[in-house]
């Protein structure tokens, strides 16, 4: 068996995580983080939006399930629960249970989740900023093709 150098091992590792390859496991992660609920949960937990009593809206924070549910209009209880579980499994957020009556459960971004927050928030802001242009382009396209 031939000896493999450290440089060859690094090159092989990069090949193993090439998202353009059908068998690359990073595709599962890309699929996960491209989900709208994941994007919005990361934005909410990352401090996106106004918060009463705080001088800055961009600080990471912990939120209770009910706060997240109110913040993410339209998300079902089932979808929110599933998404939070998968984000916890991937190490992007932590779930903390405090033994109170009733029990208090909060969610907070991990360092890994925080490193993804800026990208996801940027996509959210881009979508909000350019939505009028996209809608206008859709109308033009639909008028041409129908």
Protein Blocks (a to p, Z undefined) as FASTA:
>chain_A
ZZddfklmmmmmmmmmcckbmklmklmmmmmmmpmklmmmmmmmnopacdehiabfkbcc
dddfklmmmmmghiafklmmmmmmmmmmnopaccdddddddddddddddfklmmmmmmmm
mmmmmmmmmmmmmmmmmmmmmmmmZZ
